[in-house]
Amino acid sequence: MIADRPSLVASDIDGTLIGHDERVSARTRDAVTSVVASGTPFVLATGRPPRWIHPVVDELGHAPLAVCANGAIIYDSNTGRVLSASVLDVDSLAWLSDITHEVLPGAGLAAERVGVGAHDMATSEFVRSPDYEHAWFNPDDTEVSEEAVLAASAVKLLVRVPGMSSKAMVDALKPHIGGRADVTYSTDNGLIELSAPGITKASGLAIVAERLGVAASEIVAFGDMPNDIPMLNLAGLGVAVENAHLDAKAAAREVTTTNLNHGVARVLERWWS
């Protein structure tokens, strides 16, 4: 537990920092501005790829470091550069594909890739197989064969089974994967995300914290879904918003108000007001 003011603040985006309208409330923006003005780093930690970070940066009025793709990418939103990336290689992707189709018949696959920046024209950053149905609107819709999805290393392999809960998908697939990949989900709408072994928001945040010279015990982190749980466990103070998944709330040391009721801001205002 944090005794004094935190030395680093990390927040998930969707369902935590923002609402369905993709807006940061004025109260939350003011709280984050106070954090940054004090010299304390504020970091985004999200399942989003770098190319989906800048609308949030515009809302915040601040360009922070970002842990993207559930910890697989460390991204500097100020310079637009990817600082590091951890990937599943093509052999791992092929193996995971075979296991997935065996355990989850009819699953569609997609891959999230990474270049040198948020928008890399030399890299097809998101590709999906014909059987993959988006769980939400996605403007980055490049349909290719499944063989092409698996043909290059990826920071995430996405698995989609419409009509099945994400939790049920994880429960079915995870026992067959062992240590070959990390598996999680950020929506319970039939979509799960596979990353390289040991890659989570916690591992990404730990890289950022080491870079900034901050101990994990000095971090306050906010989240709402199972992909946030490792980060909530890592931080000295892990906080779930009231609208969070029950597993995230159980993992948190504290539960604040909902994302629509300025939950992140209410906690930060204890130290910055």
Secondary structure, DSSP 8 states (H G I E B T S, - for coil): ---SS-SEEEE--BTTTB-TT----HHHHHHHHHHHHTT--EEEE-SS-GGGTHHHHHHHT---EEEEGGGTEEEETTTTEEEEE--B-HHHHHHHHHHHHHHSTT-EEEEE---SBSS-TTS--EEE-TT---SS--S--EE--HHHHTSS-BSEEEEE-TTS-HHHHHHHHHHHHTTS-EEE-S-TTTEEEEESTT-SHHHHHHHHHHHHT--GGGEEEEE-SGGGHHHHHHSSEEEEETTS-HHHHHH-SEEE--GGGTHHHHHHTTT--
